[in-house]
Structures are given as C-alpha cells and as structure tokens.
Amino acid sequence: MKETLRTILEKVKSQLAAMTEGDFLSLSSQVQERLLQIPELKVAQSLALYLQENNRQIGMEHVYKRLFMLRKKIFFPHYNTTLQKLEYFRVHNHHDFSSLSQAFEEDAHIDKLRTLSDLDIMIVPGLLFDVQGRRITVEEEDRFQHALKHFQGRRIGLALSFQVLQDVSEYSPHAAKGQVDWIVTESKIIRCS
C-alpha cells in the first residue's frame, strides 16, 4: 500500500525528533557549508535568510556570519501579526543576529525591505521538498508561501537529505507551498530549474 503524504511528513518529523542534538548540529553545519558553495550566492548582493523557529530547522548563524564578512545586505523575515504578512528587515552587523527576535518584539529601528524585488536570493526552510523544487509544509498558511510565490530572484531551500522526495505530485498534486530553484542538503546541491 502506498504511503500518504501525511504519513511521510510524520515520518520525517519523527526522524528529525529522534536525532541527537549533536548529530543534527553536525548535519546542519554541513548544509550551511554546502550552501556557501553555490555560485549565485557568491555574487548576490542582497539576501533574505530566516530565523530558526525550532531546533530542527537548519541553522543560519554560520551562513549569516560568513555573508556578513563578504559585505552582503542581509534581511530576515518577521511576521507582522497586525498586517498578517511576512516583512523583511535588514540587519547591519553580526551582533544584531543574536538579538534579532528581541529587536522585532521591541519594535527596534531596523531597516525594512521596500519590495521583494530588492532581493537577489531568498533562503527558506522546509519540512519536505521534492527534486523538482516543490516545498511541502504542514501548516495550512505557511508564512513563506506568499513570498515564494511573488519573489522573482533565486530561491534556495535547506533540508537534510531524507527530507527530499523524488516527486511529491504522486502523493498530492496540490500539496506544494512554494517552489525553490535549489535545494541544499548535507550531501548534495540539487538544481531544480
């Protein structure tokens, strides 16, 4: 009997939860190192990263520090509950990274991105992808869904290798919550488009 997409998502969540913190951090570091090898990332001037929302999303701190040293313009998302949308804000130095969540809560003065077209690359997390670049999440209203749909630059998804399926459309043709151009795992870089 063929597995359902929900079953696969639950298996992936279980695999992530079963990993030791050390194993996960090691694989996360490998994904970050591989991400930094993408040629488009090296020439991009402005990038949107993401804040790690749970301890089983690929971390961004290593990537952020390296990109900051390369003098890239780095933006992070913040979900505006009043407007019910994702907004991006620039962080100007690597010390801001650790206090970014607090800065959003305190409504600190942080430069807001005017439009998504000002970005060259958007990097997003995902629970599940397929090799065509379709991104699957558990949430009905994924916060990155709208941004991915309207963003015209390069979109990069980060995941561990067991979070990438061959083709998700065989389970549910409408399950995708956005499309990425690249998927970076600890073992490979997949060019989707």
Secondary structure, DSSP 8 states (H G I E B T S, - for coil): ----HHHHHHHHHHHHHHS-HHHHHHHHHHHHHHHTT-HHHHH-SEEE-----STTS---HHHHHHHHHTT-EEEEEEEETTTTEEEEEEE-SHHHHHTHHHHHHTT----B-S-GGG-SEEEEE-SEEETT-BEE-SSSS-TTHHHHHH--SEEEEE--GGGEES-GGGT-TT----B-SEEE-SS-EEE--
